[in-house]
């Protein structure tokens, strides 16, 4: 009579098969999850740079004084000097944009806003690109001579 009574629960084989299937699904999801995290890190980097540019321009106008932004610096911010550095796996590249649309590399590591909110140490519009090499994506911002920001579509590095 022992074999006639139904038993509740799972057998060891059923549990092992279920765990194996779940492990396979988790292994397939892991690479896309790391790409998602890197993409979010790139977005956060772009937002942080935009906030730093906007805040320094506002500070220059409100304080009626020159305010500089030191790119690739982790020093503490002051009322006349802001600092920004790209997060891990990301690099910042600056390029000058000529009137005919051609681009040339820029060696500038500091941008300065005057009391009118105009960028004083560049002679033409500047393209700022943040590239995340891990996911091979690039966010592009154009800083005009007048201090306005133009956002471009995401590209590959």
N, CA and C atoms as a LAMMPS dump frame, in Angstrom:
ITEM: TIMESTEP
0
ITEM: NUMBER OF ATOMS
471
ITEM: BOX BOUNDS ff ff ff
-5.0000000000000000e+02 5.0000000000000000e+02
-5.0000000000000000e+02 5.0000000000000000e+02
-5.0000000000000000e+02 5.0000000000000000e+02
ITEM: ATOMS id mol type element x y z
1 1 1 N 0.79 -1.2 0
2 1 2 C 0 0 0
3 1 3 C 0.84 1.276 0
4 2 1 N 2.116 1.218 0.267
5 2 2 C 2.942 2.43 0.31
6 2 3 C 3.002 3.125 -1.038
7 3 1 N 3.027 2.464 -2.117
8 3 2 C 3.16 3.059 -3.441
9 3 3 C 1.887 3.717 -3.939
10 4 1 N 0.755 3.461 -3.327
11 4 2 C -0.512 3.993 -3.792
12 4 3 C -0.746 5.418 -3.318
13 5 1 N -0.224 5.805 -2.172
14 5 2 C -0.46 7.143 -1.623
15 5 3 C 0.384 8.15 -2.402
16 6 1 N -0.236 9.192 -3
17 6 2 C 0.546 10.18 -3.763
18 6 3 C 1.422 11.024 -2.834
19 7 1 N 2.617 11.317 -3.294
20 7 2 C 3.574 12.108 -2.527
21 7 3 C 3.602 13.529 -3.094
22 8 1 N 3.591 14.542 -2.217
23 8 2 C 3.712 15.929 -2.654
24 8 3 C 5.19 16.302 -2.72
25 9 1 N 5.549 17.235 -3.647
26 9 2 C 6.93 17.706 -3.736
27 9 3 C 7.54 17.366 -5.082
28 10 1 N 8.82 17.675 -5.186
29 10 2 C 9.546 17.464 -6.429
30 10 3 C 10.638 16.436 -6.206
31 11 1 N 10.969 15.737 -7.247
32 11 2 C 12.084 14.801 -7.146
33 11 3 C 13.382 15.577 -7.332
34 12 1 N 14.463 14.97 -6.959
35 12 2 C 15.779 15.599 -7.097
36 12 3 C 16.09 15.889 -8.565
37 13 1 N 15.711 15.008 -9.452
38 13 2 C 15.959 15.194 -10.887
39 13 3 C 15.196 16.413 -11.395
40 14 1 N 13.945 16.563 -10.999
41 14 2 C 13.15 17.722 -11.422
42 14 3 C 13.779 19.031 -10.936
43 15 1 N 14.238 19.046 -9.708
44 15 2 C 14.875 20.254 -9.175
45 15 3 C 16.17 20.583 -9.916
46 16 1 N 16.966 19.564 -10.224
47 16 2 C 18.226 19.796 -10.933
48 16 3 C 17.981 20.315 -12.347
49 17 1 N 16.991 19.791 -13.029
50 17 2 C 16.662 20.264 -14.38
51 17 3 C 16.185 21.716 -14.325
52 18 1 N 15.343 22.05 -13.356
53 18 2 C 14.856 23.427 -13.211
54 18 3 C 15.994 24.4 -12.938
55 19 1 N 16.905 24.02 -12.05
56 19 2 C 18.049 24.887 -11.744
57 19 3 C 18.955 25.05 -12.96
58 20 1 N 19.15 23.99 -13.728
59 20 2 C 19.977 24.072 -14.936
60 20 3 C 19.349 25.015 -15.964
61 21 1 N 18.066 24.94 -16.174
62 21 2 C 17.372 25.829 -17.121
63 21 3 C 17.487 27.287 -16.658
64 22 1 N 17.302 27.515 -15.353
65 22 2 C 17.414 28.886 -14.824
66 22 3 C 18.838 29.423 -14.991
67 23 1 N 19.846 28.578 -14.807
68 23 2 C 21.239 28.993 -14.982
69 23 3 C 21.519 29.371 -16.433
70 24 1 N 20.986 28.616 -17.366
71 24 2 C 21.172 28.926 -18.789
72 24 3 C 20.529 30.261 -19.13
73 25 1 N 19.338 30.502 -18.647
74 25 2 C 18.645 31.779 -18.897
75 25 3 C 19.426 32.937 -18.277
76 26 1 N 19.939 32.76 -17.077
77 26 2 C 20.718 33.817 -16.416
78 26 3 C 22.002 34.115 -17.185
79 27 1 N 22.646 33.087 -17.728
80 27 2 C 23.876 33.292 -18.502
81 27 3 C 23.593 34.054 -19.791
82 28 1 N 22.437 33.869 -20.379
83 28 2 C 22.082 34.602 -21.597
84 28 3 C 21.77 36.057 -21.277
85 29 1 N 21.221 36.329 -20.108
86 29 2 C 20.827 37.688 -19.742
87 29 3 C 21.993 38.521 -19.23
88 30 1 N 23.039 37.92 -18.713
89 30 2 C 24.151 38.659 -18.094
90 30 3 C 24.844 39.63 -19.047
91 31 1 N 25.214 39.259 -20.281
92 31 2 C 25.884 40.224 -21.161
93 31 3 C 25.016 41.437 -21.489
94 32 1 N 23.742 41.227 -21.729
95 32 2 C 22.881 42.365 -22.049
96 32 3 C 22.696 43.262 -20.824
97 33 1 N 22.751 42.7 -19.642
98 33 2 C 22.629 43.491 -18.421
99 33 3 C 23.861 44.373 -18.236
100 34 1 N 25.056 43.853 -18.526
101 34 2 C 26.264 44.67 -18.38
102 34 3 C 26.275 45.785 -19.427
103 35 1 N 25.793 45.512 -20.643
104 35 2 C 25.689 46.556 -21.658
105 35 3 C 24.701 47.629 -21.242
106 36 1 N 23.603 47.224 -20.621
107 36 2 C 22.612 48.178 -20.141
108 36 3 C 23.213 49.076 -19.066
109 37 1 N 23.975 48.486 -18.144
110 37 2 C 24.618 49.272 -17.089
111 37 3 C 25.629 50.257 -17.67
112 38 1 N 26.416 49.837 -18.657
113 38 2 C 27.383 50.744 -19.293
114 38 3 C 26.664 51.862 -20.053
115 39 1 N 25.555 51.532 -20.691
116 39 2 C 24.778 52.552 -21.399
117 39 3 C 24.234 53.588 -20.417
118 40 1 N 23.746 53.127 -19.277
119 40 2 C 23.257 54.056 -18.247
120 40 3 C 24.398 54.898 -17.692
121 41 1 N 25.588 54.32 -17.544
122 41 2 C 26.752 55.06 -17.066
123 41 3 C 27.136 56.159 -18.072
124 42 1 N 27.04 55.848 -19.373
125 42 2 C 27.33 56.839 -20.408
126 42 3 C 26.307 57.973 -20.361
127 43 1 N 25.024 57.631 -20.19
128 43 2 C 23.978 58.654 -20.065
129 43 3 C 24.23 59.547 -18.85
130 44 1 N 24.611 58.934 -17.744
131 44 2 C 24.888 59.698 -16.524
132 44 3 C 26.094 60.621 -16.715
133 45 1 N 27.097 60.127 -17.43
134 45 2 C 28.27 60.947 -17.737
135 45 3 C 27.878 62.183 -18.544
136 46 1 N 27.029 61.978 -19.559
137 46 2 C 26.579 63.083 -20.393
138 46 3 C 25.78 64.092 -19.565
139 47 1 N 24.865 63.61 -18.738
140 47 2 C 24.076 64.511 -17.896
141 47 3 C 24.957 65.303 -16.944
142 48 1 N 25.966 64.648 -16.388
143 48 2 C 26.872 65.314 -15.461
144 48 3 C 27.658 66.418 -16.165
145 49 1 N 28.12 66.16 -17.387
146 49 2 C 28.842 67.186 -18.15
147 49 3 C 27.916 68.349 -18.494
148 50 1 N 26.702 68.051 -18.912
149 50 2 C 25.735 69.103 -19.237
150 50 3 C 25.442 69.953 -18.003
151 51 1 N 25.233 69.294 -16.86
152 51 2 C 24.968 70.031 -15.619
153 51 3 C 26.154 70.909 -15.236
154 52 1 N 27.363 70.403 -15.392
155 52 2 C 28.556 71.191 -15.065
156 52 3 C 28.669 72.4 -15.982
157 53 1 N 28.438 72.211 -17.273
158 53 2 C 28.485 73.34 -18.219
159 53 3 C 27.411 74.373 -17.893
160 54 1 N 26.197 73.91 -17.652
161 54 2 C 25.09 74.821 -17.361
162 54 3 C 25.303 75.566 -16.044
163 55 1 N 25.765 74.845 -15.037
164 55 2 C 25.978 75.469 -13.733
165 55 3 C 27.097 76.505 -13.779
166 56 1 N 28.162 76.209 -14.507
167 56 2 C 29.262 77.179 -14.597
168 56 3 C 28.844 78.415 -15.386
169 57 1 N 28.054 78.236 -16.441
170 57 2 C 27.562 79.387 -17.197
171 57 3 C 26.657 80.246 -16.314
172 58 1 N 25.764 79.607 -15.582
173 58 2 C 24.872 80.337 -14.673
174 58 3 C 25.66 81.078 -13.599
175 59 1 N 26.673 80.424 -13.048
176 59 2 C 27.499 81.048 -12.015
177 59 3 C 28.245 82.252 -12.571
178 60 1 N 28.708 82.166 -13.811
179 60 2 C 29.408 83.289 -14.43
180 60 3 C 28.467 84.482 -14.605
181 61 1 N 27.25 84.215 -15.039
182 61 2 C 26.287 85.296 -15.255
183 61 3 C 25.841 85.9 -13.931
184 62 1 N 25.505 85.049 -12.969
185 62 2 C 25.03 85.542 -11.672
186 62 3 C 26.12 86.267 -10.889
187 63 1 N 27.341 85.746 -10.954
188 63 2 C 28.444 86.356 -10.203
189 63 3 C 29.133 87.478 -10.956
190 64 1 N 28.741 87.679 -12.22
191 64 2 C 29.349 88.72 -13.06
192 64 3 C 30.875 88.594 -13.084
193 65 1 N 31.345 87.345 -13.266
194 65 2 C 32.782 87.087 -13.288
195 65 3 C 33.068 85.882 -14.182
196 66 1 N 34.311 85.724 -14.588
197 66 2 C 34.702 84.577 -15.39
198 66 3 C 34.669 83.311 -14.534
199 67 1 N 34.147 82.237 -15.123
200 67 2 C 34.117 80.936 -14.449
201 67 3 C 34.687 79.917 -15.427
202 68 1 N 35.638 79.118 -14.968
203 68 2 C 36.273 78.124 -15.834
204 68 3 C 35.831 76.716 -15.466
205 69 1 N 35.887 75.843 -16.464
206 69 2 C 35.596 74.42 -16.272
207 69 3 C 36.862 73.672 -16.648
208 70 1 N 37.413 72.945 -15.701
209 70 2 C 38.589 72.115 -15.953
210 70 3 C 38.116 70.71 -16.298
211 71 1 N 38.321 70.329 -17.545
212 71 2 C 37.905 69.004 -17.997
213 71 3 C 38.972 67.995 -17.597
214 72 1 N 38.564 66.809 -17.266
215 72 2 C 39.452 65.74 -16.804
216 72 3 C 40.145 66.089 -15.498
217 73 1 N 39.41 66.729 -14.592
218 73 2 C 39.944 67.076 -13.28
219 73 3 C 38.967 66.634 -12.199
220 74 1 N 39.506 66.15 -11.102
221 74 2 C 38.665 65.714 -9.99
222 74 3 C 38.795 66.639 -8.787
223 75 1 N 39.39 67.804 -8.972
224 75 2 C 39.556 68.744 -7.861
225 75 3 C 38.188 69.242 -7.394
226 76 1 N 38.167 69.88 -6.238
227 76 2 C 36.924 70.427 -5.692
228 76 3 C 36.5 71.666 -6.463
229 77 1 N 35.186 71.83 -6.604
230 77 2 C 34.649 73.011 -7.278
231 77 3 C 34.758 74.231 -6.375
232 78 1 N 34.956 75.391 -6.993
233 78 2 C 34.94 76.669 -6.292
234 78 3 C 33.956 77.566 -7.032
235 79 1 N 33.633 78.746 -6.507
236 79 2 C 32.697 79.627 -7.222
237 79 3 C 33.187 80.066 -8.607
238 80 1 N 34.488 80.044 -8.845
239 80 2 C 35.012 80.47 -10.138
240 80 3 C 35.662 79.348 -10.932
241 81 1 N 35.629 78.137 -10.423
242 81 2 C 36.266 77.014 -11.106
243 81 3 C 35.477 75.733 -10.85
244 82 1 N 35.007 75.128 -11.943
245 82 2 C 34.293 73.853 -11.857
246 82 3 C 35.174 72.767 -12.458
247 83 1 N 34.983 71.545 -12.014
248 83 2 C 35.789 70.427 -12.479
249 83 3 C 34.888 69.277 -12.904
250 84 1 N 35.324 68.569 -13.936
251 84 2 C 34.562 67.431 -14.439
252 84 3 C 35.546 66.389 -14.955
253 85 1 N 35.229 65.13 -14.723
254 85 2 C 36.05 64.037 -15.24
255 85 3 C 35.136 62.912 -15.693
256 86 1 N 35.469 62.314 -16.82
257 86 2 C 34.691 61.195 -17.347
258 86 3 C 34.795 59.997 -16.42
259 87 1 N 33.707 59.256 -16.312
260 87 2 C 33.679 58.057 -15.467
261 87 3 C 34.476 56.935 -16.125
262 88 1 N 34.6 55.838 -15.422
263 88 2 C 35.388 54.71 -15.928
264 88 3 C 34.835 54.213 -17.263
265 89 1 N 35.723 53.697 -18.086
266 89 2 C 35.427 53.178 -19.426
267 89 3 C 35.024 54.267 -20.413
268 90 1 N 35.11 55.541 -20.023
269 90 2 C 34.719 56.638 -20.912
270 90 3 C 35.875 57.607 -21.112
271 91 1 N 35.893 58.214 -22.29
272 91 2 C 36.897 59.231 -22.593
273 91 3 C 36.195 60.447 -23.176
274 92 1 N 36.796 61.606 -22.991
275 92 2 C 36.259 62.852 -23.536
276 92 3 C 37.185 63.337 -24.634
277 93 1 N 36.602 63.742 -25.757
278 93 2 C 37.37 64.287 -26.87
279 93 3 C 36.747 65.617 -27.278
280 94 1 N 37.573 66.629 -27.493
281 94 2 C 37.118 67.936 -27.939
282 94 3 C 37.605 68.174 -29.361
283 95 1 N 36.724 68.728 -30.194
284 95 2 C 37.088 69.075 -31.564
285 95 3 C 36.527 70.449 -31.88
286 96 1 N 37.291 71.229 -32.625
287 96 2 C 36.83 72.527 -33.11
288 96 3 C 36.053 72.31 -34.399
289 97 1 N 34.957 73.04 -34.551
290 97 2 C 34.138 72.934 -35.757
291 97 3 C 34.28 74.245 -36.531
292 98 1 N 34.862 74.169 -37.71
293 98 2 C 35.048 75.36 -38.546
294 98 3 C 33.718 75.748 -39.189
295 99 1 N 33.679 76.959 -39.754
296 99 2 C 32.458 77.464 -40.381
297 99 3 C 31.997 76.574 -41.532
298 100 1 N 32.938 75.914 -42.218
299 100 2 C 32.556 75.038 -43.329
300 100 3 C 32.183 73.628 -42.869
301 101 1 N 32.209 73.377 -41.543
302 101 2 C 31.783 72.096 -40.992
303 101 3 C 32.901 71.111 -40.729
304 102 1 N 34.121 71.436 -41.159
305 102 2 C 35.224 70.518 -40.898
306 102 3 C 35.598 70.545 -39.42
307 103 1 N 36.102 69.423 -38.951
308 103 2 C 36.455 69.292 -37.543
309 103 3 C 37.955 69.079 -37.398
310 104 1 N 38.51 69.691 -36.366
311 104 2 C 39.925 69.492 -36.048
312 104 3 C 40.056 69.281 -34.548
313 105 1 N 41.021 68.466 -34.161
314 105 2 C 41.221 68.169 -32.746
315 105 3 C 41.571 69.429 -31.977
316 106 1 N 41.076 69.496 -30.755
317 106 2 C 41.343 70.626 -29.876
318 106 3 C 42.207 70.154 -28.72
319 107 1 N 43.128 71.003 -28.314
320 107 2 C 43.986 70.661 -27.172
321 107 3 C 43.473 71.303 -25.894
322 108 1 N 42.34 71.984 -25.966
323 108 2 C 41.797 72.68 -24.794
324 108 3 C 41.396 71.677 -23.711
325 109 1 N 41.749 71.993 -22.492
326 109 2 C 41.304 71.193 -21.349
327 109 3 C 40.511 72.056 -20.378
328 110 1 N 40.39 73.353 -20.716
329 110 2 C 39.647 74.29 -19.88
330 110 3 C 38.731 75.121 -20.764
331 111 1 N 37.499 75.302 -20.316
332 111 2 C 36.546 76.192 -20.981
333 111 3 C 36.229 77.309 -19.995
334 112 1 N 36.1 78.542 -20.496
335 112 2 C 35.842 79.673 -19.614
336 112 3 C 34.633 80.453 -20.101
337 113 1 N 33.674 80.657 -19.197
338 113 2 C 32.504 81.488 -19.471
339 113 3 C 32.752 82.864 -18.873
340 114 1 N 32.402 83.934 -19.629
341 114 2 C 32.524 85.282 -19.065
342 114 3 C 31.195 85.699 -18.43
343 115 1 N 31.114 86.927 -17.963
344 115 2 C 29.932 87.416 -17.244
345 115 3 C 28.678 87.446 -18.114
346 116 1 N 28.838 87.4 -19.427
347 116 2 C 27.69 87.372 -20.34
348 116 3 C 27.294 85.947 -20.732
349 117 1 N 28.003 84.946 -20.217
350 117 2 C 27.7 83.557 -20.551
351 117 3 C 28.304 83.096 -21.853
352 118 1 N 29.243 83.864 -22.395
353 118 2 C 29.901 83.533 -23.648
354 118 3 C 31.209 82.797 -23.333
355 119 1 N 31.507 81.793 -24.118
356 119 2 C 32.76 81.059 -23.932
357 119 3 C 33.884 81.893 -24.525
358 120 1 N 34.85 82.276 -23.704
359 120 2 C 35.875 83.229 -24.147
360 120 3 C 37.131 82.589 -24.705
361 121 1 N 37.425 81.362 -24.344
362 121 2 C 38.711 80.8 -24.778
363 121 3 C 38.601 79.865 -25.981
364 122 1 N 37.476 79.894 -26.69
365 122 2 C 37.371 79.165 -27.954
366 122 3 C 36.966 80.154 -29.034
367 123 1 N 37.468 79.938 -30.23
368 123 2 C 37.182 80.864 -31.323
369 123 3 C 36.059 80.374 -32.225
370 124 1 N 35.654 79.119 -32.043
371 124 2 C 34.58 78.548 -32.848
372 124 3 C 33.828 77.51 -32.028
373 125 1 N 32.748 77.015 -32.582
374 125 2 C 31.974 75.999 -31.866
375 125 3 C 32.866 74.793 -31.568
376 126 1 N 32.579 74.138 -30.435
377 126 2 C 33.383 72.994 -30.003
378 126 3 C 32.501 71.775 -29.836
379 127 1 N 32.955 70.665 -30.393
380 127 2 C 32.253 69.397 -30.281
381 127 3 C 32.871 68.622 -29.128
382 128 1 N 32.04 68.265 -28.151
383 128 2 C 32.489 67.458 -27.016
384 128 3 C 31.873 66.075 -27.177
385 129 1 N 32.696 65.046 -27.256
386 129 2 C 32.156 63.691 -27.396
387 129 3 C 32.668 62.817 -26.259
388 130 1 N 31.726 62.121 -25.635
389 130 2 C 32.044 61.183 -24.56
390 130 3 C 31.865 59.787 -25.137
391 131 1 N 32.954 59.034 -25.18
392 131 2 C 32.93 57.701 -25.787
393 131 3 C 33.12 56.64 -24.717
394 132 1 N 32.216 55.661 -24.697
395 132 2 C 32.359 54.509 -23.807
396 132 3 C 32.892 53.364 -24.66
397 133 1 N 34.151 53.006 -24.432
398 133 2 C 34.81 52.002 -25.259
399 133 3 C 34.278 50.589 -25.024
400 134 1 N 33.689 50.347 -23.884
401 134 2 C 33.185 49.003 -23.57
402 134 3 C 31.982 48.643 -24.437
403 135 1 N 31.099 49.617 -24.68
404 135 2 C 29.92 49.346 -25.51
405 135 3 C 30.024 50.02 -26.88
406 136 1 N 31.136 50.74 -27.122
407 136 2 C 31.42 51.377 -28.409
408 136 3 C 30.336 52.382 -28.82
409 137 1 N 29.88 53.185 -27.842
410 137 2 C 28.886 54.224 -28.124
411 137 3 C 29.439 55.576 -27.705
412 138 1 N 28.973 56.619 -28.403
413 138 2 C 29.466 57.968 -28.164
414 138 3 C 28.301 58.951 -28.084
415 139 1 N 28.324 59.806 -27.06
416 139 2 C 27.353 60.89 -26.909
417 139 3 C 28.039 62.179 -27.338
418 140 1 N 27.344 62.984 -28.124
419 140 2 C 27.947 64.194 -28.68
420 140 3 C 27.16 65.426 -28.257
421 141 1 N 27.903 66.427 -27.797
422 141 2 C 27.34 67.729 -27.426
423 141 3 C 28.153 68.782 -28.169
424 142 1 N 27.474 69.765 -28.745
425 142 2 C 28.173 70.886 -29.369
426 142 3 C 27.977 72.103 -28.478
427 143 1 N 29.091 72.7 -28.071
428 143 2 C 29.082 73.925 -27.281
429 143 3 C 29.381 75.075 -28.232
430 144 1 N 28.396 75.952 -28.428
431 144 2 C 28.607 77.069 -29.348
432 144 3 C 29.409 78.165 -28.661
433 145 1 N 29.932 79.065 -29.455
434 145 2 C 30.704 80.188 -28.934
435 145 3 C 29.868 81.016 -27.958
436 146 1 N 28.555 81.089 -28.175
437 146 2 C 27.672 81.854 -27.293
438 146 3 C 27.278 81.094 -26.037
439 147 1 N 27.776 79.862 -25.883
440 147 2 C 27.526 79.11 -24.659
441 147 3 C 26.293 78.236 -24.672
442 148 1 N 25.64 78.079 -25.808
443 148 2 C 24.476 77.195 -25.875
444 148 3 C 24.918 75.771 -26.198
445 149 1 N 24.108 74.811 -25.809
446 149 2 C 24.412 73.404 -26.032
447 149 3 C 23.479 72.83 -27.089
448 150 1 N 24.046 72.077 -28.005
449 150 2 C 23.28 71.385 -29.043
450 150 3 C 23.589 69.905 -28.9
451 151 1 N 22.551 69.081 -28.863
452 151 2 C 22.732 67.65 -28.672
453 151 3 C 22.615 66.939 -30.012
454 152 1 N 23.547 66.05 -30.279
455 152 2 C 23.541 65.272 -31.513
456 152 3 C 23.125 63.833 -31.193
457 153 1 N 22.795 63.098 -32.232
458 153 2 C 22.398 61.695 -32.062
459 153 3 C 23.592 60.86 -31.614
460 154 1 N 23.272 59.787 -30.909
461 154 2 C 24.315 58.865 -30.444
462 154 3 C 24.987 58.189 -31.631
463 155 1 N 26.302 58.022 -31.547
464 155 2 C 27.065 57.398 -32.614
465 155 3 C 27.934 56.29 -32.041
466 156 1 N 28.648 55.609 -32.942
467 156 2 C 29.629 54.624 -32.483
468 156 3 C 30.984 55.303 -32.378
469 157 1 N 31.814 54.789 -31.497
470 157 2 C 33.146 55.367 -31.283
471 157 3 C 34.057 55.117 -32.465
